[in-house]
Amino acid sequence: MNLILFGPPAAGKGTQAKRLVENRGFIQLSTGDMLRAAIAAESDLGKQVKSILEEGALVSDEVVIA
């Protein structure tokens, strides 16, 4: 089963995902966590994402799925 949680920032997606992991054994993939890791690694993607976020913009789907 694949389950995708959608919602605006601070809506509780991470909280609900954590509960699903703990209570149901689901695996969680978080694009936010992946993008933060790319920034920390200073990869090309991370540098691009950091620049976008510093402007106060949202990271586009095109960047996330690249």
All heavy atoms as TSV, in Angstrom:
chain	resi	resn	atom	element	x	y	z
A	1	MET	N	N	0.839	-1.169	0.000
A	1	MET	CA	C	0.000	0.000	0.000
A	1	MET	C	C	0.889	1.239	0.000
A	1	MET	O	O	1.869	1.306	0.723
A	1	MET	CB	C	-0.887	0.016	1.251
A	1	MET	CG	C	-1.668	1.304	1.380
A	1	MET	SD	S	-2.505	1.636	2.954
A	1	MET	CE	C	-3.272	0.139	3.356
A	2	ASN	N	N	0.548	2.214	-0.822
A	2	ASN	CA	C	1.219	3.505	-0.831
A	2	ASN	C	C	0.256	4.550	-0.298
A	2	ASN	O	O	-0.909	4.584	-0.687
A	2	ASN	CB	C	1.650	3.894	-2.245
A	2	ASN	CG	C	2.713	2.967	-2.785
A	2	ASN	OD1	O	3.620	2.583	-2.065
A	2	ASN	ND2	N	2.602	2.620	-4.036
A	3	LEU	N	N	0.737	5.382	0.584
A	3	LEU	CA	C	-0.079	6.420	1.183
A	3	LEU	C	C	0.686	7.724	1.087
A	3	LEU	O	O	1.867	7.787	1.452
A	3	LEU	CB	C	-0.357	6.077	2.649
A	3	LEU	CG	C	-1.197	7.039	3.456
A	3	LEU	CD1	C	-2.621	7.094	2.904
A	3	LEU	CD2	C	-1.224	6.591	4.911
A	4	ILE	N	N	0.045	8.756	0.585
A	4	ILE	CA	C	0.676	10.068	0.456
A	4	ILE	C	C	-0.107	11.049	1.311
A	4	ILE	O	O	-1.330	11.149	1.200
A	4	ILE	CB	C	0.699	10.534	-1.014
A	4	ILE	CG1	C	1.466	9.532	-1.875
A	4	ILE	CG2	C	1.316	11.922	-1.111
A	4	ILE	CD1	C	1.407	9.825	-3.361
A	5	LEU	N	N	0.611	11.766	2.166
A	5	LEU	CA	C	-0.010	12.778	3.013
A	5	LEU	C	C	0.246	14.148	2.399
A	5	LEU	O	O	1.395	14.540	2.202
A	5	LEU	CB	C	0.569	12.717	4.429
A	5	LEU	CG	C	0.461	11.373	5.145
A	5	LEU	CD1	C	1.161	11.436	6.497
A	5	LEU	CD2	C	-0.988	10.972	5.305
A	6	PHE	N	N	-0.813	14.859	2.089
A	6	PHE	CA	C	-0.716	16.198	1.522
A	6	PHE	C	C	-1.199	17.216	2.535
A	6	PHE	O	O	-2.102	16.939	3.326
A	6	PHE	CB	C	-1.616	16.333	0.275
A	6	PHE	CG	C	-1.139	15.579	-0.917
A	6	PHE	CD1	C	-1.732	14.382	-1.266
A	6	PHE	CD2	C	-0.109	16.068	-1.706
A	6	PHE	CE1	C	-1.321	13.679	-2.375
A	6	PHE	CE2	C	0.315	15.368	-2.818
A	6	PHE	CZ	C	-0.290	14.179	-3.160
A	7	GLY	N	N	-0.653	18.398	2.481
A	7	GLY	CA	C	-1.135	19.480	3.323
A	7	GLY	C	C	-0.134	20.606	3.358
A	7	GLY	O	O	1.024	20.446	2.982
A	8	PRO	N	N	-0.579	21.767	3.822
A	8	PRO	CA	C	0.321	22.926	3.913
A	8	PRO	C	C	1.330	22.722	5.034
A	8	PRO	O	O	1.190	21.817	5.871
A	8	PRO	CB	C	-0.639	24.075	4.228
A	8	PRO	CG	C	-1.791	23.433	4.903
A	8	PRO	CD	C	-1.930	22.072	4.275
A	9	PRO	N	N	2.359	23.566	5.074
A	9	PRO	CA	C	3.333	23.485	6.162
A	9	PRO	C	C	2.635	23.555	7.522
A	9	PRO	O	O	1.667	24.300	7.704
A	9	PRO	CB	C	4.224	24.715	5.941
A	9	PRO	CG	C	4.109	24.998	4.474
A	9	PRO	CD	C	2.692	24.637	4.113
A	10	ALA	N	N	3.128	22.774	8.449
A	10	ALA	CA	C	2.652	22.739	9.838
A	10	ALA	C	C	1.243	22.183	9.983
A	10	ALA	O	O	0.572	22.412	10.990
A	10	ALA	CB	C	2.754	24.120	10.487
A	11	ALA	N	N	0.787	21.404	9.004
A	11	ALA	CA	C	-0.553	20.813	9.082
A	11	ALA	C	C	-0.568	19.508	9.864
A	11	ALA	O	O	-1.635	19.013	10.194
A	11	ALA	CB	C	-1.103	20.567	7.677
A	12	GLY	N	N	0.608	18.960	10.157
A	12	GLY	CA	C	0.670	17.711	10.912
A	12	GLY	C	C	1.027	16.497	10.075
A	12	GLY	O	O	0.885	15.366	10.551
A	13	LYS	N	N	1.491	16.697	8.847
A	13	LYS	CA	C	1.854	15.557	7.992
A	13	LYS	C	C	2.949	14.710	8.634
A	13	LYS	O	O	2.850	13.494	8.677
A	13	LYS	CB	C	2.328	16.048	6.612
A	13	LYS	CG	C	1.313	16.846	5.840
A	13	LYS	CD	C	1.890	17.396	4.550
A	13	LYS	CE	C	3.076	18.304	4.738
A	13	LYS	NZ	N	2.821	19.617	5.337
A	14	GLY	N	N	3.973	15.371	9.151
A	14	GLY	CA	C	5.065	14.647	9.783
A	14	GLY	C	C	4.627	13.915	11.032
A	14	GLY	O	O	5.058	12.787	11.289
A	15	THR	N	N	3.762	14.540	11.802
A	15	THR	CA	C	3.236	13.905	13.011
A	15	THR	C	C	2.447	12.648	12.662
A	15	THR	O	O	2.620	11.592	13.286
A	15	THR	CB	C	2.340	14.891	13.780
A	15	THR	OG1	O	3.125	16.027	14.146
A	15	THR	CG2	C	1.734	14.246	15.013
A	16	GLN	N	N	1.588	12.755	11.681
A	16	GLN	CA	C	0.790	11.598	11.272
A	16	GLN	C	C	1.679	10.506	10.668
A	16	GLN	O	O	1.465	9.316	10.917
A	16	GLN	CB	C	-0.308	12.015	10.285
A	16	GLN	CG	C	-1.334	12.942	10.897
A	16	GLN	CD	C	-1.982	12.379	12.142
A	16	GLN	OE1	O	-2.331	11.212	12.209
A	16	GLN	NE2	N	-2.142	13.215	13.159
A	17	ALA	N	N	2.676	10.914	9.881
A	17	ALA	CA	C	3.596	9.934	9.294
A	17	ALA	C	C	4.346	9.187	10.389
A	17	ALA	O	O	4.512	7.967	10.322
A	17	ALA	CB	C	4.566	10.625	8.350
A	18	LYS	N	N	4.788	9.914	11.411
A	18	LYS	CA	C	5.497	9.280	12.533
A	18	LYS	C	C	4.602	8.250	13.216
A	18	LYS	O	O	5.051	7.147	13.555
A	18	LYS	CB	C	5.943	10.344	13.526
A	18	LYS	CG	C	6.737	9.812	14.685
A	18	LYS	CD	C	7.188	10.935	15.622
A	18	LYS	CE	C	7.918	10.371	16.812
A	18	LYS	NZ	N	8.298	11.433	17.751
A	19	ARG	N	N	3.338	8.579	13.400
A	19	ARG	CA	C	2.401	7.637	14.018
A	19	ARG	C	C	2.213	6.396	13.149
A	19	ARG	O	O	2.109	5.274	13.661
A	19	ARG	CB	C	1.059	8.314	14.267
A	19	ARG	CG	C	1.113	9.342	15.368
A	19	ARG	CD	C	-0.213	10.010	15.572
A	19	ARG	NE	N	-0.129	10.963	16.665
A	19	ARG	CZ	C	-1.100	11.769	17.013
A	19	ARG	NH1	N	-2.248	11.751	16.358
A	19	ARG	NH2	N	-0.938	12.609	18.000
A	20	LEU	N	N	2.138	6.584	11.843
A	20	LEU	CA	C	1.987	5.442	10.936
A	20	LEU	C	C	3.221	4.536	10.979
A	20	LEU	O	O	3.107	3.313	10.914
A	20	LEU	CB	C	1.707	5.922	9.515
A	20	LEU	CG	C	0.332	6.536	9.294
A	20	LEU	CD1	C	0.272	7.250	7.948
A	20	LEU	CD2	C	-0.751	5.474	9.382
A	21	VAL	N	N	4.391	5.145	11.090
A	21	VAL	CA	C	5.627	4.368	11.197
A	21	VAL	C	C	5.625	3.563	12.495
A	21	VAL	O	O	5.888	2.360	12.486
A	21	VAL	CB	C	6.863	5.297	11.132
A	21	VAL	CG1	C	8.129	4.551	11.520
A	21	VAL	CG2	C	7.006	5.896	9.738
A	22	GLU	N	N	5.314	4.240	13.600
A	22	GLU	CA	C	5.363	3.583	14.911
A	22	GLU	C	C	4.268	2.541	15.096
A	22	GLU	O	O	4.502	1.474	15.657
A	22	GLU	CB	C	5.247	4.633	16.012
A	22	GLU	CG	C	6.452	5.543	16.107
A	22	GLU	CD	C	6.252	6.712	17.068
A	22	GLU	OE1	O	5.133	6.873	17.612
A	22	GLU	OE2	O	7.217	7.465	17.254
A	23	ASN	N	N	3.057	2.853	14.649
A	23	ASN	CA	C	1.916	1.986	14.938
A	23	ASN	C	C	1.613	0.959	13.861
A	23	ASN	O	O	0.992	-0.064	14.150
A	23	ASN	CB	C	0.659	2.832	15.193
A	23	ASN	CG	C	0.810	3.735	16.400
A	23	ASN	OD1	O	1.465	3.374	17.370
A	23	ASN	ND2	N	0.221	4.911	16.340
A	24	ARG	N	N	2.006	1.230	12.642
A	24	ARG	CA	C	1.655	0.339	11.537
A	24	ARG	C	C	2.866	-0.208	10.779
A	24	ARG	O	O	2.710	-0.985	9.853
A	24	ARG	CB	C	0.758	1.075	10.535
A	24	ARG	CG	C	-0.512	1.629	11.127
A	24	ARG	CD	C	-1.475	0.533	11.442
A	24	ARG	NE	N	-2.711	1.118	11.961
A	24	ARG	CZ	C	-3.699	0.433	12.433
A	24	ARG	NH1	N	-3.634	-0.870	12.463
A	24	ARG	NH2	N	-4.766	1.029	12.896
A	25	GLY	N	N	4.058	0.258	11.129
A	25	GLY	CA	C	5.258	-0.253	10.483
A	25	GLY	C	C	5.478	0.278	9.078
A	25	GLY	O	O	6.224	-0.322	8.299
A	26	PHE	N	N	4.858	1.393	8.749
A	26	PHE	CA	C	5.043	1.991	7.426
A	26	PHE	C	C	6.463	2.526	7.295
A	26	PHE	O	O	7.154	2.765	8.285
A	26	PHE	CB	C	4.068	3.147	7.215
A	26	PHE	CG	C	2.657	2.734	6.885
A	26	PHE	CD1	C	2.075	1.613	7.422
A	26	PHE	CD2	C	1.892	3.502	6.027
A	26	PHE	CE1	C	0.781	1.243	7.123
A	26	PHE	CE2	C	0.594	3.148	5.719
A	26	PHE	CZ	C	0.031	2.019	6.268
A	27	ILE	N	N	6.882	2.755	6.081
A	27	ILE	CA	C	8.155	3.408	5.792
A	27	ILE	C	C	7.847	4.833	5.383
A	27	ILE	O	O	6.955	5.082	4.567
A	27	ILE	CB	C	8.907	2.678	4.663
A	27	ILE	CG1	C	9.271	1.265	5.117
A	27	ILE	CG2	C	10.143	3.463	4.243
A	27	ILE	CD1	C	9.822	0.397	4.015
A	28	GLN	N	N	8.583	5.781	5.947
A	28	GLN	CA	C	8.336	7.189	5.648
A	28	GLN	C	C	9.419	7.745	4.739
A	28	GLN	O	O	10.609	7.574	4.996
A	28	GLN	CB	C	8.295	8.015	6.933
A	28	GLN	CG	C	8.098	9.494	6.662
A	28	GLN	CD	C	8.241	10.351	7.906
A	28	GLN	OE1	O	8.603	9.867	8.967
A	28	GLN	NE2	N	7.967	11.624	7.764
A	29	LEU	N	N	9.002	8.415	3.694
A	29	LEU	CA	C	9.894	9.181	2.836
A	29	LEU	C	C	9.419	10.617	2.889
A	29	LEU	O	O	8.253	10.904	2.648
A	29	LEU	CB	C	9.844	8.686	1.386
A	29	LEU	CG	C	10.297	7.263	1.143
A	29	LEU	CD1	C	10.098	6.880	-0.313
A	29	LEU	CD2	C	11.757	7.100	1.523
A	30	SER	N	N	10.307	11.519	3.205
A	30	SER	CA	C	9.951	12.929	3.321
A	30	SER	C	C	10.813	13.746	2.377
A	30	SER	O	O	12.043	13.767	2.510
A	30	SER	CB	C	10.170	13.401	4.755
A	30	SER	OG	O	10.131	14.805	4.826
A	31	THR	N	N	10.174	14.410	1.425
A	31	THR	CA	C	10.956	15.243	0.502
A	31	THR	C	C	11.638	16.370	1.265
A	31	THR	O	O	12.760	16.745	0.929
A	31	THR	CB	C	10.079	15.814	-0.628
A	31	THR	OG1	O	8.963	16.494	-0.058
A	31	THR	CG2	C	9.610	14.734	-1.558
A	32	GLY	N	N	10.992	16.884	2.306
A	32	GLY	CA	C	11.630	17.932	3.107
A	32	GLY	C	C	12.918	17.437	3.742
A	32	GLY	O	O	13.945	18.128	3.708
A	33	ASP	N	N	12.887	16.232	4.309
A	33	ASP	CA	C	14.098	15.651	4.906
A	33	ASP	C	C	15.171	15.435	3.848
A	33	ASP	O	O	16.356	15.675	4.084
A	33	ASP	CB	C	13.777	14.324	5.593
A	33	ASP	CG	C	12.951	14.485	6.854
A	33	ASP	OD1	O	12.819	15.626	7.363
A	33	ASP	OD2	O	12.410	13.459	7.325
A	34	MET	N	N	14.751	14.966	2.668
A	34	MET	CA	C	15.712	14.723	1.589
A	34	MET	C	C	16.355	16.027	1.118
A	34	MET	O	O	17.569	16.078	0.867
A	34	MET	CB	C	15.031	14.028	0.418
A	34	MET	CG	C	14.647	12.599	0.704
A	34	MET	SD	S	13.941	11.845	-0.775
A	34	MET	CE	C	12.483	11.117	-0.092
A	35	LEU	N	N	15.552	17.081	1.008
A	35	LEU	CA	C	16.094	18.369	0.568
A	35	LEU	C	C	17.022	18.956	1.627
A	35	LEU	O	O	18.079	19.514	1.290
A	35	LEU	CB	C	14.962	19.337	0.236
A	35	LEU	CG	C	14.108	18.953	-0.970
A	35	LEU	CD1	C	12.946	19.925	-1.126
A	35	LEU	CD2	C	14.924	18.875	-2.247
A	36	ARG	N	N	16.676	18.828	2.907
A	36	ARG	CA	C	17.561	19.306	3.977
A	36	ARG	C	C	18.885	18.540	3.968
A	36	ARG	O	O	19.953	19.127	4.183
A	36	ARG	CB	C	16.874	19.202	5.332
A	36	ARG	CG	C	15.823	20.292	5.562
A	36	ARG	CD	C	15.247	20.263	6.965
A	36	ARG	NE	N	14.292	19.175	7.150
A	36	ARG	CZ	C	13.016	19.217	6.784
A	36	ARG	NH1	N	12.541	20.298	6.214
A	36	ARG	NH2	N	12.227	18.192	6.994
A	37	ALA	N	N	18.844	17.251	3.689
A	37	ALA	CA	C	20.073	16.452	3.608
A	37	ALA	C	C	20.930	16.898	2.428
A	37	ALA	O	O	22.158	16.962	2.534
A	37	ALA	CB	C	19.735	14.969	3.487
A	38	ALA	N	N	20.292	17.225	1.310
A	38	ALA	CA	C	21.031	17.703	0.136
A	38	ALA	C	C	21.702	19.039	0.437
A	38	ALA	O	O	22.848	19.285	0.030
A	38	ALA	CB	C	20.089	17.828	-1.064
A	39	ILE	N	N	21.000	19.912	1.176
A	39	ILE	CA	C	21.592	21.199	1.560
A	39	ILE	C	C	22.782	20.959	2.473
A	39	ILE	O	O	23.852	21.555	2.286
A	39	ILE	CB	C	20.538	22.097	2.244
A	39	ILE	CG1	C	19.473	22.531	1.238
A	39	ILE	CG2	C	21.199	23.312	2.899
A	39	ILE	CD1	C	18.265	23.199	1.849
A	40	ALA	N	N	22.628	20.089	3.460
A	40	ALA	CA	C	23.713	19.798	4.407
A	40	ALA	C	C	24.922	19.195	3.702
A	40	ALA	O	O	26.068	19.477	4.079
A	40	ALA	CB	C	23.219	18.865	5.502
A	41	ALA	N	N	24.682	18.396	2.662
A	41	ALA	CA	C	25.768	17.757	1.912
A	41	ALA	C	C	26.418	18.716	0.924
A	41	ALA	O	O	27.439	18.382	0.316
A	41	ALA	CB	C	25.240	16.527	1.176
A	42	GLU	N	N	25.810	19.892	0.771
A	42	GLU	CA	C	26.300	20.903	-0.166
A	42	GLU	C	C	26.416	20.362	-1.590
A	42	GLU	O	O	27.319	20.727	-2.336
A	42	GLU	CB	C	27.618	21.502	0.316
A	42	GLU	CG	C	27.475	22.224	1.651
A	42	GLU	CD	C	28.745	22.895	2.123
A	42	GLU	OE1	O	29.798	22.763	1.454
A	42	GLU	OE2	O	28.692	23.556	3.170
A	43	SER	N	N	25.473	19.492	-1.960
A	43	SER	CA	C	25.437	18.967	-3.328
A	43	SER	C	C	24.921	20.052	-4.275
A	43	SER	O	O	24.448	21.103	-3.828
A	43	SER	CB	C	24.510	17.749	-3.400
A	43	SER	OG	O	23.170	18.154	-3.167
A	44	ASP	N	N	25.013	19.800	-5.571
A	44	ASP	CA	C	24.493	20.771	-6.541
A	44	ASP	C	C	23.010	21.027	-6.294
A	44	ASP	O	O	22.560	22.171	-6.309
A	44	ASP	CB	C	24.702	20.277	-7.976
A	44	ASP	CG	C	26.172	20.301	-8.394
A	44	ASP	OD1	O	26.964	21.029	-7.756
A	44	ASP	OD2	O	26.515	19.590	-9.356
A	45	LEU	N	N	22.254	19.946	-6.054
A	45	LEU	CA	C	20.832	20.098	-5.750
A	45	LEU	C	C	20.645	20.894	-4.467
A	45	LEU	O	O	19.800	21.790	-4.389
A	45	LEU	CB	C	20.156	18.728	-5.615
A	45	LEU	CG	C	18.710	18.751	-5.145
A	45	LEU	CD1	C	17.824	19.491	-6.145
A	45	LEU	CD2	C	18.193	17.344	-4.903
A	46	GLY	N	N	21.431	20.588	-3.460
A	46	GLY	CA	C	21.335	21.292	-2.188
A	46	GLY	C	C	21.592	22.779	-2.324
A	46	GLY	O	O	20.908	23.603	-1.721
A	47	LYS	N	N	22.579	23.146	-3.126
A	47	LYS	CA	C	22.879	24.558	-3.355
A	47	LYS	C	C	21.718	25.249	-4.067
A	47	LYS	O	O	21.363	26.379	-3.738
A	47	LYS	CB	C	24.169	24.696	-4.157
A	47	LYS	CG	C	25.398	24.268	-3.376
A	47	LYS	CD	C	26.630	24.289	-4.239
A	47	LYS	CE	C	27.827	23.726	-3.475
A	47	LYS	NZ	N	29.016	23.613	-4.322
A	48	GLN	N	N	21.129	24.554	-5.031
A	48	GLN	CA	C	19.989	25.114	-5.760
A	48	GLN	C	C	18.796	25.305	-4.816
A	48	GLN	O	O	18.158	26.353	-4.808
A	48	GLN	CB	C	19.606	24.202	-6.924
A	48	GLN	CG	C	18.458	24.717	-7.759
A	48	GLN	CD	C	18.078	23.769	-8.883
A	48	GLN	OE1	O	18.562	22.632	-8.958
A	48	GLN	NE2	N	17.227	24.223	-9.758
A	49	VAL	N	N	18.515	24.299	-4.016
A	49	VAL	CA	C	17.387	24.357	-3.081
A	49	VAL	C	C	17.619	25.453	-2.041
A	49	VAL	O	O	16.708	26.228	-1.723
A	49	VAL	CB	C	17.170	22.991	-2.400
A	49	VAL	CG1	C	16.191	23.094	-1.250
A	49	VAL	CG2	C	16.695	21.971	-3.418
A	50	LYS	N	N	18.825	25.545	-1.512
A	50	LYS	CA	C	19.144	26.568	-0.516
A	50	LYS	C	C	18.896	27.959	-1.077
A	50	LYS	O	O	18.307	28.820	-0.403
A	50	LYS	CB	C	20.595	26.428	-0.058
A	50	LYS	CG	C	20.977	27.394	1.037
A	50	LYS	CD	C	22.394	27.160	1.523
A	50	LYS	CE	C	22.727	28.152	2.626
A	50	LYS	NZ	N	24.093	27.959	3.117
A	51	SER	N	N	19.308	28.177	-2.312
A	51	SER	CA	C	19.093	29.469	-2.960
A	51	SER	C	C	17.608	29.789	-3.076
A	51	SER	O	O	17.173	30.913	-2.805
A	51	SER	CB	C	19.749	29.466	-4.344
A	51	SER	OG	O	19.427	30.631	-5.050
A	52	ILE	N	N	16.826	28.807	-3.471
A	52	ILE	CA	C	15.372	28.994	-3.619
A	52	ILE	C	C	14.746	29.332	-2.267
A	52	ILE	O	O	13.951	30.270	-2.149
A	52	ILE	CB	C	14.727	27.734	-4.224
A	52	ILE	CG1	C	15.181	27.542	-5.662
A	52	ILE	CG2	C	13.204	27.797	-4.137
A	52	ILE	CD1	C	14.851	26.179	-6.253
A	53	LEU	N	N	15.114	28.578	-1.240
A	53	LEU	CA	C	14.529	28.787	0.084
A	53	LEU	C	C	14.948	30.121	0.691
A	53	LEU	O	O	14.164	30.765	1.391
A	53	LEU	CB	C	14.886	27.635	1.014
A	53	LEU	CG	C	14.310	26.272	0.625
A	53	LEU	CD1	C	14.800	25.190	1.587
A	53	LEU	CD2	C	12.795	26.311	0.577
A	54	GLU	N	N	16.180	30.551	0.429
A	54	GLU	CA	C	16.648	31.836	0.949
A	54	GLU	C	C	15.866	32.999	0.352
A	54	GLU	O	O	15.763	34.058	0.962
A	54	GLU	CB	C	18.147	32.002	0.704
A	54	GLU	CG	C	18.983	31.151	1.639
A	54	GLU	CD	C	20.469	31.213	1.349
A	54	GLU	OE1	O	20.858	31.683	0.246
A	54	GLU	OE2	O	21.252	30.782	2.213
A	55	GLU	N	N	15.311	32.795	-0.842
A	55	GLU	CA	C	14.475	33.821	-1.474
A	55	GLU	C	C	13.061	33.810	-0.903
A	55	GLU	O	O	12.245	34.663	-1.238
A	55	GLU	CB	C	14.403	33.588	-2.976
A	55	GLU	CG	C	15.713	33.773	-3.705
A	55	GLU	CD	C	15.647	33.367	-5.164
A	55	GLU	OE1	O	14.559	32.966	-5.634
A	55	GLU	OE2	O	16.676	33.453	-5.843
A	56	GLY	N	N	12.763	32.815	-0.084
A	56	GLY	CA	C	11.435	32.693	0.489
A	56	GLY	C	C	10.439	32.005	-0.423
A	56	GLY	O	O	9.234	32.041	-0.187
A	57	ALA	N	N	10.940	31.357	-1.471
A	57	ALA	CA	C	10.083	30.673	-2.436
A	57	ALA	C	C	9.948	29.195	-2.067
A	57	ALA	O	O	10.705	28.670	-1.246
A	57	ALA	CB	C	10.659	30.806	-3.841
A	58	LEU	N	N	8.981	28.552	-2.674
A	58	LEU	CA	C	8.793	27.121	-2.523
A	58	LEU	C	C	9.600	26.391	-3.593
A	58	LEU	O	O	9.751	26.890	-4.710
A	58	LEU	CB	C	7.328	26.745	-2.653
A	58	LEU	CG	C	6.385	27.322	-1.585
A	58	LEU	CD1	C	4.950	26.968	-1.906
A	58	LEU	CD2	C	6.767	26.817	-0.210
A	59	VAL	N	N	10.117	25.229	-3.258
A	59	VAL	CA	C	10.868	24.428	-4.220
A	59	VAL	C	C	9.869	23.783	-5.175
A	59	VAL	O	O	8.929	23.109	-4.744
A	59	VAL	CB	C	11.720	23.362	-3.493
A	59	VAL	CG1	C	12.521	22.546	-4.486
A	59	VAL	CG2	C	12.640	24.013	-2.484
A	60	SER	N	N	10.073	24.001	-6.463
A	60	SER	CA	C	9.125	23.506	-7.467
A	60	SER	C	C	9.207	22.001	-7.639
A	60	SER	O	O	10.210	21.365	-7.290
A	60	SER	CB	C	9.405	24.186	-8.815
A	60	SER	OG	O	10.635	23.718	-9.342
A	61	ASP	N	N	8.141	21.440	-8.196
A	61	ASP	CA	C	8.126	20.012	-8.500
A	61	ASP	C	C	9.263	19.640	-9.442
A	61	ASP	O	O	9.867	18.578	-9.304
A	61	ASP	CB	C	6.800	19.609	-9.135
A	61	ASP	CG	C	5.637	19.683	-8.159
A	61	ASP	OD1	O	5.879	19.687	-6.945
A	61	ASP	OD2	O	4.491	19.721	-8.631
A	62	GLU	N	N	9.561	20.510	-10.382
A	62	GLU	CA	C	10.616	20.234	-11.354
A	62	GLU	C	C	11.960	20.037	-10.661
A	62	GLU	O	O	12.762	19.183	-11.052
A	62	GLU	CB	C	10.728	21.364	-12.399
A	62	GLU	CG	C	9.565	21.418	-13.347
A	62	GLU	CD	C	8.301	22.068	-12.777
A	62	GLU	OE1	O	8.373	22.740	-11.713
A	62	GLU	OE2	O	7.240	21.885	-13.384
A	63	VAL	N	N	12.232	20.825	-9.624
A	63	VAL	CA	C	13.492	20.696	-8.881
A	63	VAL	C	C	13.457	19.430	-8.023
A	63	VAL	O	O	14.431	18.685	-7.976
A	63	VAL	CB	C	13.738	21.946	-8.013
A	63	VAL	CG1	C	14.940	21.738	-7.102
A	63	VAL	CG2	C	13.938	23.186	-8.891
A	64	VAL	N	N	12.344	19.169	-7.365
A	64	VAL	CA	C	12.254	18.023	-6.462
A	64	VAL	C	C	12.420	16.711	-7.208
A	64	VAL	O	O	13.094	15.798	-6.726
A	64	VAL	CB	C	10.910	18.037	-5.697
A	64	VAL	CG1	C	10.710	16.755	-4.912
A	64	VAL	CG2	C	10.853	19.237	-4.762
A	65	ILE	N	N	11.826	16.583	-8.392
A	65	ILE	CA	C	11.878	15.308	-9.104
A	65	ILE	C	C	13.045	15.202	-10.072
A	65	ILE	O	O	13.194	14.186	-10.738
A	65	ILE	CB	C	10.548	15.002	-9.839
A	65	ILE	CG1	C	10.238	16.077	-10.869
A	65	ILE	CG2	C	9.428	14.834	-8.858
A	65	ILE	CD1	C	8.993	15.793	-11.692
A	66	ALA	N	N	13.892	16.232	-10.099
A	66	ALA	CA	C	15.063	16.217	-11.007
A	66	ALA	C	C	16.091	15.208	-10.551
A	66	ALA	O	O	16.196	14.826	-9.444
A	66	ALA	CB	C	15.692	17.593	-11.075
